[in-house]
Amino acid sequence: MHDSTPILVGAGQYVDREPPAPGRSLSPADIAAAAARRAIAHAGAAQPLEAHVDVLAVARLFEHSVRDTVMWPNPFGCSNNMPWSVANRLGVKPRRAIYAEVGGETPQRLVNQMCEAIHAGETQMAVLTGAEALATIRNAQRAGVSFDWHEEVAGEYEDLWPEDPMTNAWETAHGITYPIQVYCLFEQVLRHELGLSSDDFRARIGRVFAPFSAVAAANAYAQFPEARDAAFIATPSKANFQLCEPYNKWMVAQDAVNQGAAVVLTSVGLARELGIPEANWVYLNAYADCDDLFVSQRPRLATSRAQGLAIRRALDDAGLAADQLTHIDLYSCFPVAVTAACEHLGIDPESDRALTLTGGLPYFGGCGNNYSLHAIAEVVAQLRGKGDVHALVAANGGYLSKHSVGIYGRRLDGAWQRRSSAAEKRAAKQTDVVIAEQAEGAGRIESYAALYAKGERSGGYVVGRLADERRFLAVMEAGSARALDLLFAAQPIGAPISVRHADGINYFDAA
């Protein structure tokens, strides 16, 4: 094994389910540092590792996920410099301090990038960590408990942002904004393809997600460790209220969490030098990164072509078929993220095949941009002491937009190789969809978002096609009872509508 071979050697996680209390409840920086300390200890090195950490990357907090805007109100403040706040707590002095970019794919993409940097000799040891304390923030506000988490910390760091936007101004103006409202566009196309009623489709989601809930119930680091059966998940109730069609509360990522996760990566050569036992090494056998088109440009809305390309590239490079994977963790912010990945893997999502190591974002916890680091931490922990086993982590960001896949193993056949997804990235950007930004006349519904507010029908928007097959987006005509009834009809897809354009916005009504 060449000394430059990258390996994962330690993992740590943290969860707090207790009510907020001064002196006990931790800030996000505290949680991220606690998880990182556990990861460093988990490496089992004969010598201290801290002096060798030359890269520290921290997942971006949820509240910082929109540039120049506070996404989630936090009256308790936070660090002005998360990477160095965590570094100071750990007693490390990294050459590169990174505040990672927005996106659920980011932890896996960072692992891919750090392994490349270690292999190239550009990095000797990297610690990746992240945390959220949204449960403490929200519960403390309700209980009248106060914290002071403000920090002014010096130190240069790389403040990363995605190179490409996930949406454009025209899409944003027509409703492509909140993920929960966009993902339901994908779900409704899938429901139509399957020929299911809304109730039957919710029942299917319940059957897919009940096993996730069971895994979370047995996971020591889950925020919501309670097994929920398929009937509960599928049925709207006071405890499982409707958000938008087809989603109930316990079908989607739950962000009210206090969770952190971290992993440590280094080279085989340094691991030997520092006395990290070979039994603790986990290899990244293959990986891929691929990003999709804007939502309005995707040929088929029930899936993400980029997700399939990334999964196939990683499997091909690893020389594996899906049935040879011992463990799988599929990003599960919304049900279609799981079912689309299963389609690409050739797996029936309702089979007995375990699709999560954690319990998933609705039940383990939807810890912002850092969820997949928990999945990777589970891989590192669960592969230890095993033989020839492999685990796949498929991470997703945006609106099924950004995909990073890693395949891990306890063995490495041959020399470690830097992988390229260049061909997949080019293929993902191909489309034959023609957009009508200004739509007028007769059209039909291709998909739709039907939204609730406090349990009441509140409106929505559609993806449509004109008679010449050009695709358009349109919001509901204000106050139109006919349009509202159509959005909440048994099967709006294919229904005729009329559309008009005014002041940069398309409006639809029932035909």
N, C-alpha and C positions, 0 to 999 in steps of 0.2 A: 504494500500500500504506500503510494507516494506521500511524502511529508506534506504536500500542498493540498491534499484531499480535504474538502470541507466536511465537517460533521456537526451535528447538534449533540450537545453533551449534558444539558441540564434544562429543566423546566420547572416553573413554579406558578401557583395560582392562589387567589385570595377571594373570599366572599364574606360579606357582612349582612346578616339578615335581621339584626337587632334594631330596635327603635333608635333614633338619633339621640346622642348624649355627648355633651362636651367632655373632653378628656378621653373619650373612647372612640367615637366615630372619626374615621380618617378622611383626609382630603384626597382628591385624585392623585396628587403627587406622592402622598404617603402610601397609598395603595399600590401605585406603580412600583415604588421602591421596595415595598414589602414583598411583592411578587418576584421582583428581580433578585432580592436576597435569597429567596427560596430556590430560585433557579440556579444561582451560583453555588449554593450549598448542595443542591441535587447533583451537580457534576461529580461530586465525590473526589475532588482533586487532593493530592497529597500536599500541595502548596497553595497559598492564597492566589486567587485569580484576579483580584481587583486591579493590580498594577499592570495587567496585560490587556485590559479592556481599552481598545482604541477607537471603537465605534459604539455609541449609545443612541438608539432610536426609540422615540416615544410616540405611540399612536396619538393622533390628534383627538382632543376632547370633542364630544358632541357639540358643546356650546361654541366651539370654534370652527364648525364645519362649513360655515358660509363666510366668505371673505368680507371683512369690514362690517359684519353684522353679528350680533349675539343671537345665536339660534335658540338657546334655552336660557331664560332668565336665571341668574345665579347671584342672589344678593350677598353671598358670603365671599365672593371674589376667588381669584386663583392666581397662580404664578404668571408673571409676565414672560417666563422663560422655562417652560416645562422640562426640556432636556437637562438643563443645568440644575434645576431644582431637584430632579431625580438623581443626577450625577453626584451632587453634593451630599445627598443622603446616603449614597452608596460608598462615598469616598473614592470615586474613580475620576480620572482626568482624561476623557476621551479626546482623541485627535479630531474626530468628527462627532458632533452632536447634532441630531436630526429630529425635527418635529415633522412627523410623517404627513403625507398628503391625505386628503379625504377619500374614503371609500372602504367598503368591507373587504375588498380584495387586497388591501395594503399589507396586512401582516404576511400573507403568503408571498406577495410580490417582493417584500423586503427580504424574506428568507432566500428567495431566488437570487436577488441582487447581492446579498451578503455572501452567499456561497460562491458566486462568481468572483467577488472581490477577494475572498480568502484564497481561492484557487489561483488567482493572478498575483498573489503576494502583496496586494494593496491593503489588506486588513489582516490582523492576527487574531483578534477576538472581538466579537460583537455581542452586545446585549440588546435584545428587542423587548420592549415592555410597553404597557399601557393600562389604563384604568378608567373607570367612571364611578361617580358617587351621586348619581341622579336620585337614587332612592332617599339618601340622606337629605339632599337639598329639598326635595319636595315634601318629605315627611316633616322635616324641621320647620318649614314654613307653616305647615298646617298646625304644628304643635307649639309654635311660638318659641322654638329653640334657635339660638343664634351661634354662628361660628365666624371666625376670622381666618380666612384662607389666603388673604392677600400676601403676595411675595414679590419683592423687587430683587431680581437676581441678575448678576452680571455674567457675561460669557457669550461668545459668538456661537450661533447655531444655524443650521440650514433649515429654513422655513419653506417646506415644499408645498406646491400646489399642483393639481393635475395640469398636464400640458394642454389637453383638449377639453372643452366644455362638454357636459352631458346633454345639454339642450340648447336651443337657440331662442332668440327673442320671440319669434312667431309661435313656437311651441309653448313657451312660457305663458304667453298672452291667452292661449286657449286651454290651459289646464295642466300641461305637462310640468308639474311642480312637485307636489307632495308624493313621495313614493307610494303610499298606500292607495292613492287614487290612480296612479299610473299602472301599478301591478294588476289592478283589477281589470284593466283593458286586456291584459294577456290572459287572465283567468277566463274572461267571458268568451274569448275566441276558442280557448280549449274546451270550455263547456259546450259550445255550439258544435265543435268538431266531434265531441263524444256523444252528442245527442241527448244530454241530460237536462232535466229540470233544475231549477236553482236548489231545491231541497235535496235532490239526489246528488247534485254536485257538492253541496255542503257535507252530505253524508260521506262522500268519497274523501273529501279533505279530512274529515274526522278519522276515517280509517287509516289514512296515510300518517296523520300526526299523532294518534294515540300512542304508537310505539315510541315516538320521540319523547312524549311526556313520561313514559315508563322509564326510559333511560335517565331523564333528568331526576326522577324521584330517587334513583339510586346513586346519584352523583353528589359527592361531598361538597362540590363547589357550585352547585346549581343555586340560582337565586329563588326559584319557585319549585322546590322538590316535592311535587305532589302529582301523583298519577291521575290523569283525567281520561275518562273513557271516550270512545268515538262519539257516542250519543251526546255527551255533554259538549264536546268541541263543536259538533254540527248544529246544535240547537240554540237559537237565540234565547236569551234569558236575561234577568237582571244582572247576574254575575258574568254574563257572556253576551253583552249587548252588541247590536249591529253597528258597524262602522261605515261600511259601504258594501254594495253587492259584489261578491258573495261573502264578505268577511265579517265574522264575529270577532270579538276581542281576543279570544284565545287561539286564533288562527294566525296571528301576526306577531312580529318581534315585540317584546316587552322591554322598554328602555329604562324602566324605573329600577335600576340595579346599583349595587355597590360591589363591583368585581374588578379584578386585575389578573393579568397573566404575563408571563415573561419566558423567554428562552435564551440560551447561551449557545453561540456558534463559535467554532475555532477550527484549526487545522489538525490533521492527524499528528504532524510533527510537534506542534506545541502541546497537544494533549498528552503525548508521550513524555515530553519534557516536564510537564507539570504533574504527572502521575495521575491522570484521569483514566480510570480503568477502561479497557476496550469493551467490556460488557456494557458500558454506559454510552457507547457511541451509536448514533442513529444517522443514516445517510439519506441525503436527498438524491434519490436515484434518477429522477427525471422531473421536469417542470415545464410550464408553458404560461405565457401571458398573451391575452388577446382581448381587444376592445371592440365593441359593436358600434353600429351606426346610431344616429339619432333615432328615437322611437318612431317618428313619422316616416322614416326612410326604410324601415325594416320590411322585407317582403312578407314574412309571416309573423304575426304578433304573438302567437302562442309559444314562442321559443326565442332563443338567442343563438344565432348561427355562430357568433364568436365563442360562446360557451362550449358548443360542440366541438369547434375547431381546437380549442385549448385542451379539452379533455382527450380528444383523439391524439393530438400531438404528444402529450405526456405519456399516454399509454403506449403509443408506438415506440417512443424513445426508450421506455422502460422494458419493452418487449413483453408486455403483459396484456391479458384480456381482463375484462371486468370481473369475470368469475374467479380470477386468481388473486383478487384483492381480499385480504383478510379483514381489513377495517376500511370504512368509508365515512367521511363527514362531509355532507352536502350543506352548503349555505342555505338557511331556511328562514330568511326574513319574511317571506310570504310563500304560500304553498307552491306556486308555479315555479319558483326558483328550484325546488326539489324535483317536481315532476318533469320539468324541462331537462334537468341534468340526468334524471333516470332515463328519459327518452334517448339521450345521447349515449348513455352507457349500455342501453339495451336491457334495462332492469325494470320489472314491473314494480311501481312504487307501492302497490298493495301486497307485495309478496312478504315473506318472513325475513327478507334480507335487511339487516340493520343498516340504516342510512345516516346515523349520527353516532359520534363518540361522546358528545356532551349532553345531548337532550335538545339541542336546537335553540334558536333565538326566541321562540315563544315560551319555552319552559325552562331551559337552562338559564337564559337571559340574553337579551339583545344589547350587549354592551358596546354600543356605538361602533366606531371604526375598528375596535379591537377584538370582535368576537372570534375571528378565525385564529387569533393567537392562542385562545383557549383550546381550540381544536388541535392545533399543532402541539401545544403542551400535553394534551392527552395522548397524542401519537408518541411523543418522546417517552412518556411514562409507561404507556401500555406496550410498546415494542421492546422495552428492556427485558432481558432474560428470555426472549423468544428466539425461535430459530429463523428459518427462511420465510418470513412474513412480510407483507407489504400493506401500506395504508395510503389511501388517497384523500387529500383535502382539496375540495373545490370551493374557492372563495369568490364572492360576487359583490360588486359595488354598483351604485347608481340604480338605474332602471333596467336590471339585467344587462348592464352596459359594459362593465369592466370585469374581466375574469382572470384569475390566477389559480393555477393548479400545481400541486406538489404531490409526488409519489415517493414515499419514504420506505426504507427497508433496513434490516439489520445486517445485510450483506451488500457488497458492491462488486459486481462482476466486471473486472477490467478496470481501466483508469477512469476517474471521474471526468466527465465532459461538460463543457459549457454548451448549452442548448440554444437554439434559435427558433423563434416563432415568426420569423419575418414573412414566410409564405402565408401563414395563417392570418397574420395581420392584414396583408394585402387582400386576401380572399374575403375577409369580414367586411371590407369597405365596398364591396360590389353590390349594386342594387339596380333593379329595373323599375322601381317605384317612381312615378311622376307626381309631383306635388302641385296642388292648386291652392296657392296661398289666399287668393281671393276667389271664393266659390259662390256661384249663383245658380239657382234653378233647382231641378229635381236631383235627388241623390238617394242613397240607401245607407243604412248603418252597417259598418264593418265591425266596430266594437264600441263600447260605451262605458262610462263611469257613472254609476247611480249612487248618490251620496246621502247619508243620513246626518242629521244634527240633533242631538239629544233624543234619539229614537224616532224622529220624524223625517219623512222624505224632504230633502232640501234642494235637490237639483243635480246637475252634472253636465257632462259634455260627451261628444261622440267623435270617433274616427269614422269618416264616411268615404264613399266613392261616388263620383259623378257618373253620368251615363257613359262618358268616354274613358272611365276607369281611373281618372286622376283621383288621388287621395286628398282629402281635406280634413281639417279639424274644425269643430264648431261647438260653441257653447249654447246652452238652452236659452230660448227667447224668455226674457224676464216676465214672470207672471203667467206663463202659458201652462194651463192645467193639462192641455192635450200633450204637450211635450213632456211634462212631468210624468203623466200616466204612461207614456210610451217608454220612458227610461226604466220604469218599474214593472213593465209588462212581463209576461211569462218568457217571451223570446223576442227582444228588440232587434237582434242581428238579422239583417236582410230587410227590415221594415223600410218602407218608403218615407222620405222626409223632404221638406223643402228647406233650402238654405239661401241666405242672403248675406251680403257683405256690407259693413258700414264702419268707417273710421278704424280700419285695420283689424277688425274682428269679424269672424263668420258666426252667424247665428242660425240655429235650426229650429224647426217646428215640425209637428206631425203633418204629414201630407194630407 
